[in-house]
Amino acid sequence: MLSNKLLKKIFFGFLFIAMSCSNDLEKIHEISIQNQATFPVETIKDFQIIYSDSSYVRVLINANLMNRYADEKKYIEFKDGLKVQFFDFNGKKESELKSRFAIIDDESDILSAEQNVVLLNNKGDILETEKLHWNRQTEKIYTDEFIKIITESDTIYGKGLVSDQNFSKYTIKNIKGSMVFDTSYE
């Protein structure tokens, strides 16, 4: 049997522990809200978005993993990379964008692709950069970062670019590189 003295010590020990473990519900709620921003509200594996216009597929986005966040700023994050395919109204693929990481801002509807971004058009031209934005509303692709464009005959460097989403008409800022011009006329 336990002595009265030992029982008193155990009782006061439990009482001390119980008193030191008070719950401040306001603090718990505040911590919960702060931590909520760091966790996605939706996670999807093998994700696909289809943007269409007049029942024609115009853009197809594929990713291994998609996380949607609903903090003060709502966005979709692709940590494992993504692939975006752009199509014309006949269903022909015009260009393809790949990157290791991307975010779609829900408010502006702008996709920002980062880390080893490659854009390839149906002529075989390749754009390489570290950051590129696509505005779905204007169907424009743009960046202020260093770019490299490889065509059949040229390699062009620059800092900054604006292009249509099919990467057929583009303007390069601060252009550098060598270009071959055909001056022969028949």
C-alpha positions in Angstrom: 0.0 0.0 0.0 1.0 3.5 -0.6 1.6 5.8 2.3 -0.5 9.0 2.8 2.6 11.1 2.3 3.3 9.4 -1.1 -0.3 9.8 -2.1 -0.2 13.5 -1.3 2.9 13.9 -3.4 1.3 12.1 -6.4 -1.9 14.2 -6.0 -0.1 17.5 -5.9 2.2 16.4 -8.8 -0.9 15.7 -11.0 -2.5 18.9 -9.8 0.6 20.9 -10.8 0.7 19.2 -14.2 -3.0 19.8 -14.8 -2.7 23.5 -13.8 0.4 24.1 -16.0 -1.4 22.5 -19.1 -4.2 25.1 -19.5 -5.6 25.6 -23.0 -5.9 29.1 -24.3 -8.4 28.5 -27.1 -7.6 31.9 -28.7 -3.9 30.9 -29.0 -4.8 27.5 -30.4 -7.1 29.1 -33.0 -4.5 31.6 -34.0 -1.8 28.9 -34.4 -4.3 26.8 -36.4 -5.0 29.7 -38.8 -1.3 30.4 -39.3 -0.6 26.8 -40.0 -3.5 26.4 -42.4 -1.8 28.6 -44.9 1.1 26.2 -45.2 -1.1 23.2 -46.1 -2.9 22.8 -49.4 -6.7 22.6 -49.3 -6.7 20.3 -52.3 -4.0 17.9 -53.7 -4.4 15.9 -56.9 -2.0 13.4 -58.5 -1.9 13.0 -62.2 -3.6 16.3 -62.7 -5.0 17.7 -66.0 -6.7 21.0 -66.9 -8.4 21.5 -70.3 -9.1 25.0 -71.5 -11.5 25.1 -74.4 -13.0 27.7 -76.7 -16.2 27.0 -78.7 -15.8 23.3 -77.8 -12.2 23.2 -79.2 -9.4 22.3 -76.9 -7.0 25.2 -76.8 -4.7 24.5 -73.9 -4.0 21.2 -72.0 -2.0 21.3 -68.7 -0.7 18.1 -67.2 1.2 17.6 -64.0 2.2 14.8 -61.7 1.1 16.7 -58.6 -1.1 19.7 -58.0 -1.6 21.6 -54.7 -4.3 24.3 -54.3 -3.8 26.9 -51.6 -6.5 29.1 -50.3 -4.7 31.6 -48.1 -5.0 35.4 -48.5 -3.8 34.8 -52.0 -5.3 31.8 -53.8 -3.0 29.8 -56.1 -2.2 26.4 -57.6 1.3 25.0 -57.2 3.0 22.4 -59.3 6.1 21.3 -57.4 6.9 18.3 -59.6 6.8 20.2 -62.8 4.2 20.5 -65.5 3.6 20.4 -69.3 1.4 22.8 -71.1 0.3 22.2 -74.7 -1.2 24.9 -76.9 -3.5 24.0 -79.8 -5.1 25.9 -82.7 -8.8 25.7 -83.5 -8.2 22.7 -85.8 -6.8 20.7 -82.9 -3.2 20.9 -84.1 -0.6 21.3 -81.4 1.3 24.6 -82.0 3.6 24.7 -79.0 4.6 23.0 -75.8 5.9 24.4 -72.5 7.7 22.4 -69.8 9.1 23.4 -66.4 10.1 21.8 -63.1 8.0 24.2 -61.0 5.0 26.4 -61.7 2.3 28.4 -60.0 -1.1 29.6 -61.3 -2.4 32.7 -59.6 -6.2 32.4 -59.3 -6.8 36.1 -59.2 -4.7 37.1 -62.3 -5.0 33.8 -64.1 -1.3 33.9 -64.9 0.8 30.8 -65.0 4.4 31.4 -63.9 6.8 28.6 -64.9 10.2 28.3 -63.3 13.3 26.2 -63.3 14.5 24.8 -66.6 11.7 26.2 -68.6 11.6 25.0 -72.2 9.1 26.2 -74.9 9.0 24.4 -78.2 7.0 25.4 -81.3 5.8 23.2 -84.2 8.7 24.6 -86.4 11.2 23.1 -84.0 12.3 26.5 -82.4 13.3 26.1 -78.8 13.2 28.8 -76.1 15.1 28.1 -72.9 14.9 30.3 -69.7 14.6 30.1 -66.0 11.2 31.9 -65.6 8.4 32.5 -68.0 4.8 33.7 -67.6 1.7 32.8 -69.6 -1.4 35.0 -69.5 -4.4 32.9 -70.4 -6.6 36.0 -71.1 -4.2 37.7 -73.5 -2.7 34.4 -74.8 0.8 36.0 -74.4 4.0 34.5 -73.1 6.6 36.8 -71.6 9.7 37.1 -69.4 12.3 39.6 -68.3 14.8 36.9 -67.6 17.8 35.8 -69.8 16.6 33.7 -72.8 18.1 31.5 -75.4 16.3 30.6 -78.6 17.6 27.9 -80.8 16.3 27.8 -84.4 17.3 25.6 -87.4 20.0 28.1 -88.4 20.5 30.5 -85.4 21.1 30.7 -81.7 19.8 33.9 -80.3 20.4 35.3 -76.7 18.6 38.1 -75.0 17.1 39.4 -71.8 13.3 39.5 -72.0 10.8 38.3 -74.5 7.1 38.7 -75.4 5.5 36.1 -77.6 2.1 34.7 -78.7 1.4 31.4 -76.9 2.2 29.4 -80.0 5.7 30.9 -80.0 5.5 31.8 -83.7 5.7 35.6 -83.4 8.0 37.0 -80.7 9.9 40.1 -79.7 13.3 39.7 -77.9 14.6 42.5 -75.7 18.4 43.2 -75.5 19.1 40.7 -78.3 22.6 39.1 -78.8 23.8 36.3 -81.0 24.6 35.3 -84.5 22.1 35.1 -87.3 22.4 33.8 -90.8 20.7 35.8 -93.5 20.0 34.4 -97.0 20.9 37.2 -99.4 20.6 35.1 -102.5 17.7 35.9 -104.7 16.5 33.7 -107.6 
